[in-house]
Amino acid sequence: MMLFLWYPKCSTCQRAKKFLDSRGVSCQVRHIKEENPSANELRSWWKASGLPLKKFFNTSGMLYRELGLKDKLAAMNEEEQLELLASDGMLVKRPLLVGEDFVLAGFRQVEWEDKL
């Protein structure tokens, strides 16, 4: 069973949810703010994704900007970054779709169509 992490007020997340629903894709749905991903979950998803860790940060989010992370991330090691991501779901890029052998961060319809 796939896991879909989203923030329901996010328009991109809403589009991704409609995309999944329209294709009859069944998955466990998780509110990213109410149930933050743990550092261990994020670590395994990051490794499975093949993406740079920075791609898991919601760089357009208010909290990212408030914390000045654009300038601070480079000085942090991977473990510090994972702990920071796990501290607040609003720091995590969304939506996330976690399958058996893939992880998609952010919604790009063509990429999601290829995986599904």
Secondary structure by P-SEA (a helix, b strand, c coil): cbbbbbccccaaaaaaaaaaaaacbbbbbbccccccccaaaaaaaaaaaccccccccccccaaaaaaccccccccccaaaaaaaaacccccccccbbbccccccccccaaaaaaac
